[in-house]
Amino acid sequence: MQLQPHMFERLKRRSLKKVTERNLAHRDLSQLNSTLKTLGFIVDEKLIQDFEPLYDFYVDFKLLPKDVKVFTFIEVKKKLPSLLQNQVQSKDFNWKGEMHNQNASEFLDKDFDVLVGYYEGKHEFLDAMISQSNAKFKVGFAGGDKRLFDLLISVKPDEIETFKIELKKYLEILNKI
């Protein structure tokens, strides 16, 4: 029996939801209150293509440039060759919802003090990545899955400067910086 491409895609997305649920059930919350020394971003490339403003968060958050990391998701890669090693795409996930991208796995294994899911709403691929991450404290945008994030900020993702100000304010309130 030949699986149709759209059936395969539906199966993959259903599996991603199961992976997310399983990861949520096993999340370690013991380091939730740690201070900010490392900051990570998982970004939907549909929203942002210029990542420099995100790397520049290190200035306002009194971090070293090497302590801010950005990893991106793109649904389908353009035909142009890409030198981005910090990128994952939908084809890097098999039908069981398992990711096969070494760089992405290493990124998700890092114990970021704060990880920002830089995308809107619910997104099977990005939600699965957030749920798999070893980050201690996870931040998302309003409309995201409340079970995935410890803090949801009501700002539009294209308002990077406003988001930075809001994130800093909340992290100061929470004694993370």
Buried (B, 14 or more C-beta within 10 A) or exposed (E): EEEEEEEEEEBBBEBBBEBBEEBBEEBEEEEEEBEBBBBBBBBBBEBBEEBEEBBBBBEEBEBEEEBBBBBBBBEEBEEEEEEBEBBBBBEBBEBEBBBEBEBBBEBBEBBBBBBBBBBBEEBBBBBBBBBBBBBBBBBBBEEBBEEBBBBBBEBEBEEBEEBBEBBBEBBEEBEBB
